[in-house]
Amino acid sequence: MGLVGEILLLPFAPVRGSAWVMRQVLSEAERIYYDPATVRAELARLEDQLEAGEISEEEFDRREDELLDRLETGMRGSAGTGNGTAR
């Protein structure tokens, strides 16, 4: 894009900057959400809740399946990065 295009798009710079920030925040949130260490910590808390009688066995099984799916997705996403985290 040339100088004229940049000048014409200058009024939209705040919108473009906001969109970039939103993409960065979303990317970081997804990285944390699928991070294997985060999921393992949530699995440990879930098991503690079951042992304390705070949740039922059915609730434990349902939430455990969701967490294991997240863990699998995170591990699959990190296979190419080599850093142990998704994305």
Backbone torsions as a table, in degrees:
resi	resn	phi	psi	omega
1	MET	NA	136.4	-176.3
2	GLY	-85.8	-177.3	-178.9
3	LEU	-61.3	-40.0	-179.6
4	VAL	-64.2	-42.4	178.3
5	GLY	-63.0	-41.5	178.0
6	GLU	-63.1	-40.8	179.8
7	ILE	-66.4	-41.1	179.8
8	LEU	-67.3	-33.0	-178.6
9	LEU	-88.8	-3.1	-178.2
10	LEU	-55.3	-39.8	178.2
11	PRO	-62.0	-20.6	-179.3
12	PHE	-93.2	4.9	-178.5
13	ALA	-58.0	-42.8	178.1
14	PRO	-61.6	-36.4	178.7
15	VAL	-67.4	-44.0	178.8
16	ARG	-64.1	-38.9	178.3
17	GLY	-66.2	-40.8	178.2
18	SER	-64.9	-39.7	178.6
19	ALA	-64.2	-39.0	178.3
20	TRP	-63.6	-44.4	179.4
21	VAL	-62.1	-43.7	179.2
22	MET	-60.8	-40.7	178.4
23	ARG	-64.3	-39.1	179.9
24	GLN	-66.6	-42.9	179.1
25	VAL	-63.9	-44.4	178.6
26	LEU	-62.6	-42.3	179.7
27	SER	-61.9	-43.5	179.7
28	GLU	-67.7	-39.8	178.2
29	ALA	-62.9	-41.9	177.5
30	GLU	-66.0	-38.4	179.2
31	ARG	-61.9	-44.8	179.3
32	ILE	-67.7	-42.2	-177.8
33	TYR	-59.8	-40.9	-177.1
34	TYR	-96.5	1.5	-179.5
35	ASP	-62.1	123.6	-178.3
36	PRO	-56.2	-35.5	179.4
37	ALA	-65.8	-40.1	178.3
38	THR	-64.6	-44.9	-179.4
39	VAL	-64.9	-41.5	178.7
40	ARG	-63.0	-39.1	177.8
41	ALA	-64.2	-39.9	177.8
42	GLU	-67.0	-36.5	175.7
43	LEU	-62.8	-41.0	178.7
44	ALA	-64.1	-43.1	177.7
45	ARG	-63.5	-38.9	179.5
46	LEU	-63.1	-43.5	178.2
47	GLU	-64.1	-38.7	176.4
48	ASP	-61.7	-40.2	178.9
49	GLN	-64.5	-39.3	178.4
50	LEU	-64.4	-46.4	-179.2
51	GLU	-64.8	-30.8	179.3
52	ALA	-82.5	-5.2	179.9
53	GLY	78.9	16.1	-178.7
54	GLU	-78.6	-24.3	178.3
55	ILE	-132.6	158.0	179.6
56	SER	-83.2	167.7	177.9
57	GLU	-63.0	-37.7	179.4
58	GLU	-65.6	-44.1	177.9
59	GLU	-63.1	-41.7	177.7
60	PHE	-58.8	-48.8	-178.9
61	ASP	-60.4	-42.9	-178.5
62	ARG	-64.4	-48.7	-178.1
63	ARG	-70.0	-34.3	177.1
64	GLU	-62.9	-42.5	177.7
65	ASP	-60.0	-42.2	178.8
66	GLU	-62.4	-44.1	-179.7
67	LEU	-66.8	-38.8	178.6
68	LEU	-66.9	-35.0	174.5
69	ASP	-63.2	-43.5	176.4
70	ARG	-61.1	-42.6	180.0
71	LEU	-61.6	-43.9	179.1
72	GLU	-62.9	-42.7	178.4
73	THR	-63.3	-43.0	179.2
74	GLY	-64.4	-41.4	179.8
75	MET	-68.0	-38.5	178.8
76	ARG	-66.2	-39.8	180.0
77	GLY	-70.2	-27.1	-177.4
78	SER	-92.3	-4.3	-177.5
79	ALA	-59.4	-35.3	-178.5
80	GLY	-87.5	-16.3	-175.7
81	THR	-90.0	-30.4	177.6
82	GLY	76.4	7.4	-178.7
83	ASN	-107.9	1.2	175.4
84	GLY	82.6	4.3	176.6
85	THR	-126.6	157.7	-179.3
86	ALA	-74.9	148.0	173.6
87	ARG	65.8	NA	NA
